[in-house]
Amino acid sequence: MIAETVCSAVSAAGLGIAIVTAYRKRYLAAVRIAAYSLVPIGLVMTGVVEWLADTAFSPTAWAGFGVLGVAWVLFMTTRTVERRRGGTRKERRAAAREAGRPDAVAPAASAPSLGQGARPATRPAPASRGDDDFSDIEAILKKHGI
């Protein structure tokens, strides 16, 4: 009962603001305000407000929302784990079968594509005692060729 009264008052106030806006010759804005102000009274007339009020004070409805929330969290958790593992069980089995095939490398390839690379791996020179603070930085810079 209170919710319906509040919605009616909000709609009446919105229509009043729409009239004032139309008086100022801003017709497009006035029509938009009137449309927004008719929404609360429309919700009251369709029964949505009464349903929401009954739902808000029902412990069974809140328990149902809790169960839906737990289901959503479980679903999202399984999706995240599935993405980290690399797909579904079927996809993993198919990838394992493809990896075991002898013709997994292109027939014209002379060397594996995931080899050492063009540059030989070099170890950074040992630093003196005064340069201990910068040895990690020097190693990173040498790694990137700087």
Secondary structure, DSSP 8 states (H G I E B T S, - for coil): -HHHHHHHHHHHHHHHHHHHHHHTT-HHHHHHHHHHHHHHHHHHHHTHHHHHHHHHT-HHHHHHHHHHHHHHHHHHHHHHHHHHHTS-HHHHHHHHHHHHSGGGS-TT-SS-TTSS-SS---------GGGGGGHHHHHHHHHTT-
